[in-house]
Each structure stands twice: as structure tokens, then as C-alpha cells.
Amino acid sequence: MYKLLVDSKVTEKRYDITELTNNTNISFYRKSTASKLEFTIDKDNVAVFNEGDVVYFYDDNKPIIKAYIFAKESNESKKISVNCYDQLRYLKAKQTFEFIGKSLKQIITIIANYFGLNIGYIEDVPYITNYYYHEDESAFDIIDYHVQQSKIMTGKEIVFYDDFGMLTLKYADSMVSNYILGVDSFVDTYNYKTDIDNNTYNIIKLVRPNKDTGKADLYMAKDDNNIKAWGMLQYYEVMDENLNKEQLKEYLKLLFNYHNRKFRTLKLDAIGIPELRGGNTIYIDIPDIGDISINRSLLIDSITHKYTSNSHTMSLEMEVR
């Protein structure tokens, strides 16, 4: 049984609106997007809530999401649709920051404190930026940039998210689920897709400005066989001039290994598991699906939990590697 509560700033009361809600959806993403809570409620002239008020969602008393109301929409049937987001929504704001000799933990703390956001567990990732100036960038993009740089430095997947009202940073390998999803367990329907349309590159060029020579240093990797098979699919990026040769080579290697391939995407509809969120790793067991069989752990890119008064289902999307 789920529970939905809202704290009203106007009346300074907490309302239990569980029985008034019809459908509730909660979407979690692995990166770059705030988690979203959507619900439809019958107007009762008792519960008072407005934009900015805090909403709490529990499943069997397990805290799932703490979110803030950003939009309400009503219609002739006296139903109100409500859209809420977690703290990450406030990181869409743009600002200028300068970081000198700061760790990822320090960068997140500085930004969170500036915007008045709550901080939870932040992994002490071994990453230090010598100098970086961010001008007129969203706080989300700034943090995401340094998370990606940390991933390059450590070679480990890192997840930044809001954990029930607390900004959190963890290694993905600490977020492994014990559940197994497959045709014989939880999964109802699935869709499997292969493509080279969006993220595939068989030639990658990285350019670093060189003040000493007045020119640019080029670092390149290519796959002639895949160019012959797919045509030339090029990726080009201008790099930070403060990155050294070894860092650039390692970044090039990571990019090439990731992008020089056919991408496979798996979408699942399944019985709901409340604690699953974007960034979790879960074992998938689906044999003979398209050109492969999937019998391994996959990282959840996005997941939407769908609640009604008597059911809980979920839709997941993940990349198959």
C-alpha cells in the first residue's frame, strides 16, 4: 500500500491525500534529469496545496521520493493533475562558478550550498580539477561535467541523484539490486532495439589547444572496418587545454570503446519493485532476444513506477552492452 502526503505552507498542515489520488507515476533517471512525481487527485475542498509545497511518497512505509510541486492543472471533472520534481530540478538554474583545486565532493557541496539544497552521502571520488571556469551554465550541467570527468579518471560509473531529499553521489557498483528480471520473473512485455543512429561513432577526434605551438594537438581513433560497414560516423570535441597527454589518451580510449559499436536498447514492462531507480544495476535473464541472449547485469537508465489503488507496475529502459 502506498501513501502520498503533502505539506502545505499556507495552512502549515500535512494532508494525507492517498485516498484522493487516482493514478501516480514516479520516474527516475540515471543522469541529467530530475526525478518526477505525477499524480491526479479528486478535488475535495479540504486539502490545500500550492506550487512549492513538498510531497512525500511512501510504498509500505519505505520512503520513495520527496518532491516539490511545480505545476497543477484542473479540468471540468474536478480532477487536478499535479507535477512534482525532486531537488535536482533547482539545479537547472544558471550561474557562474570558478573552481581551483576542488574535488568532486567539494564542487557539489559548493553548488548545493549556493542554492540552499540538502546534501546526503557524497562519495569521496579521487578527482581534483586544477582549474575550471564555468560561465553562465546550469548547475546541473556543471556537476554533470565533473561527474563525467571523474568517470574518465576512475574508470567507474558514478551516479548523482536525490535520495528522498538529500543530494547523493555513489558508485554504481554500490547500487546493485538482488532481484532478477526475466520472462519467468516479474517481466510482462519487452522491446529490444539495435541502432547506429544516435550514439555510434567509428572515428573520434579530440583537439586540445596548444599555447606553445599556437596550433591544436589532435588525438584520433578510427575503425576502418566499421567505416566500411556503416559509413563515416565522426565525433569531434575540443578538450580542456589543462588535460595532459595521458588523460587525453585515456579519454579517447574510453570514448572509442563506448561509441564504436552497434547500440542495443532494452525496454521492459514488469511487476513493480519499489526500491528500483535509475542508476541501479539489475540482472536480466531473457534468452534468444533478437541477435543475442541477455543473461547479465544491466544498468537502469530510466524507470517509471506506475501506481493505481490496487496495482504497481514499472517500465524500465536500459542499454545492453
ChimeraX attribute file (.defattr): number of C-alpha atoms within 10 A of each C-alpha:
attribute: neighborCount
match mode: 1-to-1
recipient: residues
	/A:1	13
	/A:2	21
	/A:3	17
	/A:4	19
	/A:5	16
	/A:6	24
	/A:7	21
	/A:8	19
	/A:9	15
	/A:10	10
	/A:11	10
	/A:12	9
	/A:13	12
	/A:14	16
	/A:15	16
	/A:16	14
	/A:17	17
	/A:18	17
	/A:19	12
	/A:20	15
	/A:21	20
	/A:22	15
	/A:23	14
	/A:24	22
	/A:25	18
	/A:26	21
	/A:27	22
	/A:28	25
	/A:29	23
	/A:30	22
	/A:31	18
	/A:32	15
	/A:33	18
	/A:34	23
	/A:35	28
	/A:36	22
	/A:37	25
	/A:38	19
	/A:39	20
	/A:40	19
	/A:41	19
	/A:42	16
	/A:43	15
	/A:44	11
	/A:45	6
	/A:46	8
	/A:47	16
	/A:48	18
	/A:49	20
	/A:50	17
	/A:51	15
	/A:52	16
	/A:53	17
	/A:54	21
	/A:55	24
	/A:56	19
	/A:57	22
	/A:58	16
	/A:59	17
	/A:60	11
	/A:61	10
	/A:62	12
	/A:63	16
	/A:64	20
	/A:65	24
	/A:66	24
	/A:67	28
	/A:68	25
	/A:69	21
	/A:70	15
	/A:71	14
	/A:72	16
	/A:73	10
	/A:74	14
	/A:75	8
	/A:76	6
	/A:77	8
	/A:78	11
	/A:79	17
	/A:80	17
	/A:81	19
	/A:82	19
	/A:83	19
	/A:84	25
	/A:85	25
	/A:86	26
	/A:87	23
	/A:88	23
	/A:89	18
	/A:90	18
	/A:91	20
	/A:92	15
	/A:93	13
	/A:94	16
	/A:95	15
	/A:96	12
	/A:97	16
	/A:98	11
	/A:99	16
	/A:100	12
	/A:101	12
	/A:102	17
	/A:103	19
	/A:104	22
	/A:105	20
	/A:106	15
	/A:107	20
	/A:108	25
	/A:109	17
	/A:110	15
	/A:111	18
	/A:112	19
	/A:113	11
	/A:114	10
	/A:115	12
	/A:116	11
	/A:117	17
	/A:118	14
	/A:119	17
	/A:120	15
	/A:121	12
	/A:122	18
	/A:123	15
	/A:124	13
	/A:125	19
	/A:126	11
	/A:127	19
	/A:128	19
	/A:129	17
	/A:130	12
	/A:131	12
	/A:132	15
	/A:133	11
	/A:134	15
	/A:135	12
	/A:136	12
	/A:137	14
	/A:138	17
	/A:139	23
	/A:140	21
	/A:141	16
	/A:142	22
	/A:143	19
	/A:144	17
	/A:145	12
	/A:146	20
	/A:147	23
	/A:148	16
	/A:149	18
	/A:150	21
	/A:151	19
	/A:152	20
	/A:153	16
	/A:154	13
	/A:155	13
	/A:156	14
	/A:157	16
	/A:158	21
	/A:159	25
	/A:160	23
	/A:161	25
	/A:162	22
	/A:163	19
	/A:164	17
	/A:165	20
	/A:166	18
	/A:167	21
	/A:168	18
	/A:169	23
	/A:170	18
	/A:171	18
	/A:172	18
	/A:173	15
	/A:174	12
	/A:175	17
	/A:176	17
	/A:177	15
	/A:178	8
	/A:179	14
	/A:180	17
	/A:181	19
	/A:182	20
	/A:183	15
	/A:184	10
	/A:185	13
	/A:186	18
	/A:187	21
	/A:188	16
	/A:189	12
	/A:190	17
	/A:191	12
	/A:192	16
	/A:193	13
	/A:194	13
	/A:195	12
	/A:196	15
	/A:197	10
	/A:198	8
	/A:199	14
	/A:200	19
	/A:201	27
	/A:202	23
	/A:203	20
	/A:204	21
	/A:205	16
	/A:206	19
	/A:207	18
	/A:208	20
	/A:209	16
	/A:210	12
	/A:211	9
	/A:212	7
	/A:213	8
	/A:214	8
	/A:215	11
	/A:216	16
	/A:217	16
	/A:218	12
	/A:219	15
	/A:220	16
	/A:221	17
	/A:222	17
	/A:223	15
	/A:224	13
	/A:225	10
	/A:226	17
	/A:227	16
	/A:228	10
	/A:229	8
	/A:230	14
	/A:231	12
	/A:232	15
	/A:233	18
	/A:234	13
	/A:235	17
	/A:236	12
	/A:237	10
	/A:238	13
	/A:239	14
	/A:240	13
	/A:241	13
	/A:242	14
	/A:243	12
	/A:244	10
	/A:245	12
	/A:246	9
	/A:247	14
	/A:248	19
	/A:249	15
	/A:250	14
	/A:251	19
	/A:252	19
	/A:253	15
	/A:254	14
	/A:255	16
	/A:256	22
	/A:257	13
	/A:258	15
	/A:259	19
	/A:260	21
	/A:261	17
	/A:262	16
	/A:263	18
	/A:264	14
	/A:265	14
	/A:266	18
	/A:267	18
	/A:268	20
	/A:269	19
	/A:270	21
	/A:271	18
	/A:272	18
	/A:273	14
	/A:274	17
	/A:275	11
	/A:276	23
	/A:277	25
	/A:278	24
	/A:279	29
	/A:280	23
	/A:281	23
	/A:282	19
	/A:283	18
	/A:284	20
	/A:285	17
	/A:286	17
	/A:287	12
	/A:288	8
	/A:289	13
	/A:290	11
	/A:291	8
	/A:292	10
	/A:293	12
	/A:294	19
	/A:295	14
	/A:296	14
	/A:297	18
	/A:298	20
	/A:299	22
	/A:300	23
	/A:301	18
	/A:302	22
	/A:303	25
	/A:304	23
	/A:305	23
	/A:306	19
	/A:307	21
	/A:308	15
	/A:309	13
	/A:310	7
	/A:311	11
	/A:312	19
	/A:313	19
	/A:314	23
	/A:315	20
	/A:316	22
	/A:317	22
	/A:318	21
	/A:319	15
	/A:320	19
	/A:321	14
